[in-house]
């Protein structure tokens, strides 16, 4: 999804959970099912790269089976933007750049966040809901590590940008493919595997630290 665009000067693509927002959405949803500990354990293994993401996503979403759709709104109310998220996106736009977000989380929560932040592009998994109840399944293509890289590449192409004019910002193993193809890979509060691969690390929980890197 995108707004109309003139020729952009750069594209910055963010991970969402623990990057643009301070929480892991799946863990908040799992709270409602009393399954948070189970989900946290699967998440930790997936982010450390010990588990295939698609398999881990399906296992985590299964814990939500039977919850009312209203938990999505309840969870949204408990999300907080990472300090500096609004400012860094405004800065990107002021420079003539575009900002996107690609998430292994859920479009139902990302869509309102994207509108609040003024994102130009966004993509995430979709939760299956039948008769107002979560089925424990996702629908459509799974946004995993390769899909994140595909999103960055596709949006850059739409904007007539070279990959060298892109920046990828993320924290977990799921972000490594998009970080590998981007012109600049920024690890934000990154897990060890990302710290080893990123071009630059931001260790403070403030996305304004990205601003000096953007004119690269």
Helices and strands as residue ranges (DSSP letters): E 11-14, H 25-33, H 36-47, H 53-62, H 70-77, H 85-94, E 98-106, H 107-117, E 121-130, E 133-139, H 145-158, G 163-165, E 166-170, G 173-175, H 176-181, E 184-188, H 192-197, E 200-202, G 207-210, H 211-214
